[in-house]
Amino acid sequence: MRRRPVSSRRLISVNGDDLTMRDKPSVIPDYRSVVMSLANVMVYVDPQQQEEGQIRVAEAIATRFGASIIGVSAFAIEPPFVAEGVVIAETTKADVDRMQADVAAKEQWFRKVVGLAKEKVEWRWGVEYPTVFLAAQARAADLVVMKRKQLGEDYYHYIDSAEAMLRMGRPILSVPDGMTELSADRIVVGWKDTREARLAVHDALPFLARASRVTVVELCTSDQQDAARLRVRDVANYLERHGAHCQCEVRVHTAEADARYLIRFAREERADLIVTGGYGHSRLGEWMFGGMTRGLLQEAPICLMMSH
């Protein structure tokens, strides 16, 4: 990492301690080096989880970038179920104690699975809706890894990965069920000329710059091909200036759903990672997702990196 010396002033004092000493030499890291790395990788762990899939992927990413790894888990207490004024079921103190014990035991399991040095591993848990808790903790992460398998609409015990992606303000890496490895040697960028796609490309720079082959592809209508070629060429040139090895493609929409087409294209490219914007919004308290986002999360057999 290239650094240039600067002179710094005292910026703030907390409880009498100077956070930055006057005239003490300091350094500012080169911007391009900063965006090409990761410092904190966060991974969500279900309290009852036994498989190691997304944890292994997160651990490998942390090792590749010399990053720390933060495990996160949570559960919420269900309200009493009442029918005709009669309490049918409710969560007891014994139930809460058991769930807290499960999360505590999960921390030990997580630390055993992760083979990093002790000081590189952190565990956080809370009594809160898992999706809400993860979205709050994501402030400490460069990348949030989660498994994609949907376990019904039990928001008290399991995370909604699509909603989390829209809430967090951080890129997510969605790992399909059963996957334990990610090479990210060949990557497909599903381009759309939107804020979300630009953010996704920027967030994925650490991976894109290290890949042996990156293909930027845009699906468009037949009358938009010339404009699309200019767009993907711009993106490819941008990535190449960051050290990526790029090529670009423009494909015309077919009767096949765009998500399925992109998945098939990634398979033809022998890619194990798709980078794309994540699209959705909240309407009357319900999260609505774009067709491409929903289709990829439901059907892609490989890892997805999305930013919103």
C-alpha positions in Angstrom: 0.0 0.0 0.0 1.5 3.4 -1.0 1.4 6.0 1.7 2.3 9.7 1.8 3.3 11.5 5.0 1.2 14.4 6.2 1.2 16.7 9.2 -1.8 16.3 11.5 -3.4 18.4 14.2 -5.1 17.5 17.4 -8.6 16.7 16.3 -10.4 15.8 19.4 -9.9 15.0 23.1 -11.9 12.4 25.0 -11.6 12.1 28.8 -8.4 14.0 28.5 -6.8 11.7 26.0 -5.8 13.1 22.6 -7.0 11.0 19.7 -4.6 12.7 17.3 -1.5 14.4 18.7 -0.5 17.8 17.4 2.3 17.7 14.7 2.7 14.0 15.1 3.6 12.5 11.6 0.7 10.6 10.1 -0.1 8.8 6.8 -3.0 8.7 4.5 -3.4 5.4 2.6 -3.6 5.4 -1.1 -7.3 5.4 -2.0 -7.1 2.8 -4.7 -5.4 0.4 -2.3 -8.1 0.9 0.3 -11.0 0.1 -2.0 -9.2 -3.0 -3.2 -9.3 -4.8 0.2 -11.6 -5.9 3.0 -11.0 -5.4 6.7 -14.1 -7.0 8.3 -16.2 -9.8 6.9 -19.5 -10.5 8.7 -21.4 -13.8 8.5 -24.8 -14.6 9.8 -25.3 -17.9 11.7 -28.7 -19.3 12.5 -28.9 -20.3 16.2 -29.8 -23.9 15.3 -27.5 -24.2 12.3 -25.3 -27.3 11.9 -23.9 -27.0 8.4 -20.8 -24.9 7.9 -21.3 -23.7 4.3 -21.5 -19.9 4.4 -19.1 -19.8 7.4 -16.4 -21.6 5.4 -16.9 -19.2 2.5 -16.7 -16.2 4.8 -13.6 -17.7 6.5 -11.8 -18.2 3.1 -12.6 -14.6 2.1 -11.3 -13.2 5.4 -8.1 -15.3 5.0 -7.6 -14.1 1.4 -7.8 -10.4 2.4 -6.2 -10.7 5.8 -9.5 -9.5 7.3 -11.3 -10.2 10.6 -14.5 -12.2 10.7 -17.5 -11.4 12.8 -20.2 -14.0 13.5 -23.7 -12.7 14.1 -26.8 -14.5 15.5 -30.1 -13.5 17.0 -33.6 -14.6 17.9 -36.7 -12.7 18.9 -39.2 -13.6 21.6 -42.6 -14.5 20.1 -45.6 -12.8 21.6 -48.4 -14.9 23.2 -50.8 -16.5 20.8 -54.3 -15.6 21.9 -57.6 -17.0 20.6 -60.9 -15.7 21.8 -59.3 -14.1 24.8 -57.5 -17.2 25.8 -53.7 -17.6 25.8 -53.0 -20.7 23.7 -49.2 -20.6 23.7 -46.6 -18.2 25.0 -42.8 -18.1 25.4 -41.8 -18.9 28.9 -38.7 -17.8 30.8 -37.4 -21.4 30.5 -37.8 -21.1 26.7 -35.8 -17.8 26.6 -33.1 -19.3 28.8 -32.8 -22.3 26.5 -32.6 -20.1 23.4 -29.9 -17.9 25.1 -28.0 -21.1 26.0 -28.2 -22.2 22.3 -26.8 -18.9 21.1 -24.0 -19.1 23.6 -23.2 -22.7 22.6 -23.3 -21.6 18.9 -20.5 -19.1 19.6 -18.2 -21.9 20.7 -19.1 -23.9 17.7 -18.5 -20.9 15.4 -15.0 -20.3 16.8 -14.1 -24.0 16.3 -15.3 -23.9 12.7 -13.4 -20.7 11.9 -9.6 -21.4 11.8 -8.4 -17.9 12.2 -6.4 -16.4 15.1 -8.4 -15.6 18.2 -7.9 -11.8 17.8 -9.3 -12.1 14.3 -12.6 -13.6 15.4 -15.6 -11.8 17.0 -19.1 -13.0 18.0 -22.2 -10.8 18.4 -25.7 -11.9 19.3 -28.9 -10.3 20.5 -32.5 -10.9 21.4 -34.1 -9.1 18.4 -35.6 -10.0 15.1 -32.6 -11.6 13.2 -33.0 -9.4 10.1 -33.2 -6.2 12.1 -30.3 -7.2 14.3 -28.0 -8.1 11.4 -28.9 -4.8 9.6 -27.8 -2.9 12.6 -24.6 -4.8 13.1 -23.6 -4.5 9.4 -22.2 -1.0 10.3 -19.1 -2.9 11.3 -18.6 -4.8 8.1 -17.2 -4.4 4.6 -19.1 -7.5 3.4 -22.0 -9.5 4.9 -22.1 -13.2 4.1 -25.3 -15.2 4.5 -26.8 -18.5 3.3 -29.6 -18.2 0.8 -31.9 -21.1 1.9 -35.2 -19.7 3.0 -36.7 -21.4 6.0 -40.3 -20.2 5.7 -41.5 -16.9 7.1 -40.4 -17.3 10.7 -39.0 -13.9 11.2 -38.5 -14.6 14.9 -35.8 -17.2 14.4 -34.5 -16.9 10.8 -33.1 -14.1 8.6 -34.8 -12.8 5.5 -31.7 -12.3 3.3 -33.5 -10.3 0.6 -34.9 -7.8 3.2 -31.5 -7.6 4.9 -29.8 -6.7 1.7 -32.2 -3.8 1.2 -31.8 -2.6 4.8 -28.1 -2.9 5.5 -26.3 -0.4 3.2 -23.6 -3.0 2.8 -22.9 -5.5 0.0 -24.1 -9.0 0.7 -22.7 -12.3 -0.5 -25.5 -14.8 -0.8 -24.3 -18.4 -0.6 -26.5 -21.2 -1.9 -27.3 -24.1 0.4 -24.5 -26.7 0.5 -21.8 -24.5 -1.0 -18.5 -24.3 1.0 -16.1 -22.7 -1.5 -15.8 -19.6 -3.6 -12.9 -19.2 -6.0 -14.2 -15.9 -7.6 -11.7 -16.6 -10.3 -14.3 -16.0 -13.1 -17.0 -13.4 -12.4 -20.0 -12.2 -14.3 -21.2 -8.7 -13.7 -24.9 -8.3 -14.6 -24.9 -4.7 -15.7 -27.8 -2.3 -15.7 -27.2 1.4 -15.9 -28.5 2.2 -12.4 -27.2 3.5 -9.0 -27.4 0.0 -7.6 -25.3 -1.6 -10.3 -22.6 1.1 -10.0 -22.5 0.5 -6.3 -22.3 -3.2 -6.7 -19.4 -2.9 -9.1 -17.5 -0.6 -6.7 -18.2 -2.8 -3.7 -17.0 -5.9 -5.6 -13.7 -4.3 -6.7 -11.6 -6.4 -4.3 -12.9 -9.6 -6.0 -13.0 -8.2 -9.5 -9.4 -7.0 -9.4 -8.2 -10.5 -8.4 -10.2 -12.5 -10.9 -8.6 -14.0 -13.9 -11.6 -13.1 -16.0 -14.5 -10.7 -15.5 -17.3 -10.5 -18.0 -19.6 -7.5 -18.0 -22.9 -8.3 -19.6 -26.0 -6.2 -20.3 -29.4 -7.6 -21.4 -31.2 -5.0 -23.6 -33.8 -4.6 -26.3 -32.7 -5.0 -29.9 -32.9 -1.2 -30.5 -30.6 -0.5 -27.5 -27.6 -2.6 -28.5 -25.4 0.3 -29.6 -26.0 2.3 -26.4 -25.5 -0.9 -24.3 -22.2 -1.6 -25.9 -21.0 1.9 -24.9 -22.2 1.4 -21.4 -20.5 -2.0 -20.8 -17.3 -0.8 -22.5 -17.2 2.1 -20.0 -17.6 -0.3 -17.1 -14.9 -2.6 -18.5 -12.5 0.3 -19.0 -13.2 1.5 -15.4 -12.5 -2.0 -14.0 -9.3 -2.5 -16.1 -7.9 0.7 -14.6 -8.3 -1.0 -11.3 -6.4 -4.0 -12.5 -9.2 -6.3 -13.6 -9.1 -8.5 -16.7 -12.3 -7.7 -18.5 -14.4 -8.4 -21.5 -17.9 -7.2 -22.2 -21.0 -8.6 -23.9 -24.4 -7.3 -24.9 -27.3 -9.8 -25.3 -30.8 -9.1 -26.4 -33.8 -10.0 -24.2 -35.4 -13.3 -25.1 -38.6 -15.0 -23.9 -36.5 -16.5 -21.1 -36.6 -14.7 -17.8 -33.6 -12.3 -17.4 -32.5 -14.0 -14.2 -32.5 -17.4 -15.8 -30.6 -16.1 -18.8 -28.0 -14.5 -16.6 -27.6 -17.8 -14.6 -27.2 -19.7 -17.9 -24.7 -17.1 -19.2 -22.6 -17.4 -15.9 -22.6 -21.2 -16.4 -21.3 -20.8 -19.9 -18.6 -18.5 -18.6 -17.7 -21.1 -15.9 -18.2 -18.3 -13.3 -18.9 -19.1 -9.6 -19.9 -15.5 -8.7 -22.5 -13.1 -10.2 -22.2 -9.4 -9.2 -25.3 -7.3 -9.7 -27.4 -4.5 -8.2 -30.1 -5.5 -5.7 -33.5 -3.9 -6.5 -36.4 -3.5 -4.2 -38.4 -1.0 -2.1 -40.8 -1.0 0.8 -44.5 -0.4 0.1 -47.1 -0.2 3.0 -44.7 -2.1 5.2 -44.0 -4.9 2.7 -40.8 -5.4 0.8 -41.2 -5.5 -3.0 -38.3 -6.9 -5.1 -37.4 -6.5 -8.7 -37.9 -9.5 -11.0 -34.1 -10.0 -11.6 -33.3 -9.8 -7.9 -36.0 -12.2 -6.9 -35.2 -14.6 -9.7 -31.5 -14.8 -8.9 -32.1 -15.2 -5.2 -34.5 -18.1 -5.9 -32.7 -19.9 -8.6 -29.0 -19.1 -8.9 -26.8 -22.2 -8.0 -23.8 -20.0 -7.5 -22.8 -17.2 -5.1 -24.4 -13.8 -5.7 -22.9 -10.4 -4.6 -25.5 -7.7 -4.4 -25.6 -4.1 -3.4 -28.6 -1.8 -2.9 
